[in-house]
């Protein structure tokens, strides 16, 4: 356990940031699962709306620094590709 005041604060701040990042990543995973479920159900309209929501969620996570921009781009690209293959 840390004895120095600044080290104690670092522990608290890091915990807070880790919890926030975990929540953001969880939201992204949920959005991706919704897109994949719509694709599996062959529901084109639901897939398109879920893709739009997932893209926004991923972009927001990227702007907050949770994901690298290339990772976000890859995720969005794969989701869009899956939705476009349905046609």
N, C-alpha and C positions, 0 to 999 in steps of 0.2 A: 504494500500500500504506500502511496506517495505521502511524504511528510511536508513537502514544500507547497505553499499556497497556490502558486501558479501551476504546479503539476496537478494538483487536485482539480483546479478549474479546467485544465486541458482534458482531464478524464471525463468531466461532466459535458464539456462542449463536444468532444468526440462522440460520446454516447448519443447526444441529441442529434448530431449530424448523421450518425449511422442509422438511427431510427427513422429519420426523415428520408434518407436515401432508400432505405428498405421499403418504406411505404410507397415511394415513387416507383421503384422497380416492380413492386407487387401490382400496382395499377397498370403498368405496361404489360405485365404478363397476363392480367385479366383481359385487357383489351385485345391482345393477340389471340387469346383463347376464344374470344367471341368471334373474331374473324374466321379462325379455323373451324369453329363449330358451324358457322353459316356456310362456309365452303363445303364442309362435309355433308351438310343437309341439302346442298345444291340450291340454296335460296339466294338468288342473285341480288335482289334488292337489299336484303338484310346484310349480305356480305359487303356491298358497296357502302352502306351507311356505317357498318362496323369498321370498315377500312378507313373511312374518313375520321372517325373518332380515334382509332388506334394511331393514325398518323399524327393527329394533334397531340395525343398523349406522349408519343415518342419524341416529338419535337420539343415539347415542354420539358421533358426529362433531360434532353440534350442541352437546352438552354440553361438549365440549372446545374449542369456539369456532372450529371449522374452517368450519362453515356457519352462516349466519344462520338464525334460527328460521323465517322465512317461506320461505326457500329449501328448507329441510328439509321443511316442511309441503307445499310445492308438489310436491316429488319424491315424497313418500309418497302424496299424493293422486292423482297421475298413475298411479303404479304400481297402487294399489288400484282405480282406475277401469278400468285395462286388464284386471286379473284379474276384476273383477266383470262386465265385458262378455262374458267367455267363456261365462257361464251361458246 
